[in-house]
């Protein structure tokens, strides 16, 4: 549905960073106000759609409830630590995102909601990549131009739609438009230089093949032609070595070391301290480190961020929800082929990317996947779409349109 895709498009615009080099630490400026207005318009549009939709699709609210409790823990931590204003702004933004997503998912069948999200992500990734081509020449990595986003953020936008397209081709057949879109998204992913995202997509595609199987000879021909081509590219070009070392720079070791530095600080908090259990609040994006050349380190991991923002209590709740999602995806015969690969990609990226519980793109994906895996959503009466994707090849088409 075009309207759902448009609202998801606005929702993504409201959460992705508009200034790639800045960390929000509170306060109000023109960008904060503009993003708030976009979020309000998006929420209003979702509400109007929900009001005018005659048939409501039942969805489970359990995951949203757990996420809301995590937000409350973060808010309590901010009161104790004294940064309540910045955290309150972020909590309100996350709640607005949550309500918007739930309203959208209750208006349309699950495959249309998921497909609209994937299409919106792919469109923004392509626009950002095209407008960010000058950064590829100047910095060696492709980042977003409009919107201005970091290469890793761009990879996070391109990866899930690419996986969804692979699932679509596995379930139906290889079409020129789906193949072309997949090649473009793969090129964006490689040009971004995000090694974690590329590894995650490779693993996720393997999961997609295992869970969906190969039902069409076109996919077999594609593999027979693509594997030798990939081998030749890896053997006779410098793409693989450039990705591994980023042109011989020290980014490989320094990036890992900096992440470990932040982990050490958060894990080293005293067990008797309140921040160990409830954190410091959602607005905490970096921690103080005692290292030469810098005294603060950004939390480049959702799990390190959760430990810093919500403590062991919030982290345990989030980990429990992720574990439940993995189990639900494995046992769901109707949705396993689509949601399990997307969930595996999200979990892999959460180790080196923040935003699993935040006003960010990973949170939207997490909430959508978790909501669609609830018992109420999986067993909802949906006359417009068959439940069993395993027996209905036409259903996944909506997953990327």
RAGITA-V328162 format. One record per backbone hydrogen bond with DSSP energy under -0.5 kcal/mol. NH is the residue of the N-H (numbers start at 1). CO is the residue of the C=O. E is the energy in kcal/mol with one decimal. If there is no record, write none. Layout:
BEGIN
nh = <NH/NH>
co = <CO/CO>
e = <E/E>
END
This chain:
BEGIN
nh = <5/6/7/8/9/10/11/12/13/14/15/15/16/22/25/33/34/35/36/37/38/39/40/41/42/43/44/45/46/47/48/49/50/51/52/53/54/56/57/58/60/65/66/67/68/69/70/71/72/73/74/75/76/77/78/79/80/81/82/83/87/88/89/90/91/92/93/94/95/96/97/98/99/100/101/102/103/104/105/106/107/108/112/113/114/115/116/117/118/119/120/121/122/123/124/125/126/127/128/129/130/131/132/133/135/136/136/137/138/139/140/140/141/142/143/143/144/145/149/154/155/156/157/158/159/160/161/162/163/164/165/166/167/168/169/170/171/172/175/179/180/181/182/183/184/185/186/187/188/189/190/191/192/193/193/194/195/198/199/200/201/202/203/204/205/206/207/208/209/210/211/212/213/215/215/219/220/221/222/223/224/225/226/227/228/229/230/231/232/233/234/235/236/237/242/243/244/245/246/249/249/254/255/256/257/258/259/260/261/262/263/264/265/266/267/268/269/273/277/277/278/279/280/281/284/285/287/289/291/291/294/297/299/300/301/302/302/303/305/306/307/308/309/310/311/311/312/313/314/315/316/317/318/319/320/321/322/323/324/325/326/327/328/329/330/331/332/333/336/338/339/340/341/342/343/344/345/346/347/348/349/350/351/351/352/353/358/360/363/364/365/366/367/368/369/370/371/372/373/374/378/379/380/382/383/385/389/389/391/392/393/395/396/397/398/399/400/401>
co = <1/2/3/4/5/6/7/8/9/10/11/12/12/19/26/29/30/31/32/33/34/35/36/37/38/39/40/41/42/43/44/45/46/47/48/49/52/54/106/56/371/61/62/63/64/65/66/67/68/69/70/71/72/73/74/75/76/77/78/78/83/84/85/86/87/88/89/90/91/92/93/94/95/96/97/98/99/100/101/102/104/104/109/109/110/111/112/113/114/115/116/117/118/119/120/121/122/123/124/125/126/127/128/130/132/132/133/133/134/135/135/136/135/191/132/141/149/128/147/150/151/152/153/154/155/156/157/158/159/160/161/162/163/164/165/166/167/168/173/175/176/177/178/179/180/181/182/183/184/185/186/187/188/189/190/189/193/194/195/196/197/198/199/200/201/202/203/204/205/206/207/208/209/170/213/216/216/217/218/219/220/221/222/223/224/225/226/227/228/229/230/231/232/233/238/239/240/241/242/245/246/250/251/252/253/254/255/256/257/258/259/260/261/262/263/264/266/270/273/274/274/275/308/309/281/283/297/295/289/294/291/287/285/298/299/350/353/350/301/302/303/304/305/306/306/307/276/277/310/311/312/313/314/315/316/317/318/319/320/321/322/323/324/325/326/327/328/331/332/335/335/336/336/338/339/340/341/342/343/344/345/346/347/348/349/349/355/358/355/360/361/362/363/364/365/366/367/368/369/371/374/375/377/380/381/382/334/387/388/388/391/392/392/394/395/396/397/398>
e = <-2.1/-2.4/-2.3/-2.5/-2.1/-2.2/-2.4/-2.5/-2.0/-1.8/-0.7/-1.0/-2.4/-1.6/-0.6/-2.4/-2.5/-2.6/-2.0/-2.3/-2.3/-2.3/-2.3/-2.6/-2.5/-2.6/-2.7/-2.6/-2.4/-2.3/-2.5/-2.3/-2.3/-2.4/-2.1/-0.8/-0.6/-0.6/-2.7/-0.6/-0.7/-2.2/-2.2/-2.5/-2.1/-1.9/-2.0/-1.9/-2.0/-2.3/-2.2/-2.3/-2.5/-2.3/-2.0/-1.6/-1.8/-2.5/-1.5/-1.6/-1.7/-2.8/-1.8/-1.7/-2.8/-2.4/-2.0/-2.5/-2.5/-2.3/-2.1/-2.6/-2.7/-2.3/-2.4/-2.3/-2.4/-2.2/-2.6/-1.4/-1.4/-0.9/-0.8/-2.1/-2.7/-2.1/-2.4/-1.8/-2.3/-2.5/-2.2/-2.4/-2.4/-2.3/-2.2/-2.3/-2.1/-2.4/-2.7/-2.2/-2.6/-2.3/-0.8/-1.0/-1.5/-0.7/-1.1/-1.1/-1.9/-2.7/-0.6/-1.0/-0.7/-2.4/-0.6/-0.7/-2.4/-1.7/-1.2/-2.3/-2.3/-1.9/-1.3/-1.9/-2.3/-0.6/-0.6/-1.5/-2.1/-2.5/-2.2/-2.0/-2.4/-2.4/-2.4/-2.3/-2.1/-2.1/-0.6/-2.6/-2.4/-2.4/-2.1/-2.2/-2.2/-2.4/-2.4/-2.3/-2.1/-2.3/-2.5/-2.6/-1.7/-0.6/-1.2/-0.7/-1.0/-2.0/-2.6/-2.7/-2.3/-2.2/-2.5/-2.5/-2.7/-1.7/-2.0/-2.6/-2.3/-2.1/-2.7/-2.1/-2.2/-0.9/-0.6/-0.7/-1.2/-2.7/-2.1/-2.4/-2.6/-1.9/-2.8/-2.5/-0.6/-1.0/-2.8/-2.4/-2.4/-2.4/-2.4/-2.1/-2.9/-1.4/-2.5/-2.3/-2.4/-2.4/-2.3/-1.0/-0.9/-2.4/-2.5/-1.1/-2.7/-2.5/-1.8/-2.4/-2.3/-1.7/-2.2/-2.7/-1.6/-2.1/-3.0/-1.3/-1.2/-1.6/-0.5/-0.9/-2.6/-1.2/-2.4/-1.5/-1.6/-0.7/-2.3/-1.9/-0.9/-1.1/-1.4/-2.6/-2.8/-1.3/-0.9/-2.3/-1.1/-0.8/-2.4/-2.4/-2.0/-2.0/-2.8/-3.1/-0.7/-0.8/-1.9/-2.1/-1.9/-2.2/-2.3/-1.8/-2.3/-2.8/-2.4/-2.0/-2.3/-2.5/-2.3/-2.2/-2.2/-2.1/-3.0/-2.6/-1.9/-1.9/-1.0/-1.0/-1.7/-0.7/-2.7/-1.6/-0.5/-1.2/-2.5/-2.6/-2.2/-2.0/-2.6/-2.3/-2.2/-1.5/-0.6/-0.9/-0.9/-0.8/-0.6/-2.1/-0.7/-1.3/-2.0/-2.7/-2.9/-2.4/-2.7/-2.7/-2.4/-2.3/-0.9/-1.2/-2.7/-1.9/-1.2/-0.8/-0.5/-1.3/-0.6/-1.2/-0.9/-0.7/-0.5/-1.3/-0.5/-0.8/-1.7/-1.9/-1.3/-0.7>
END
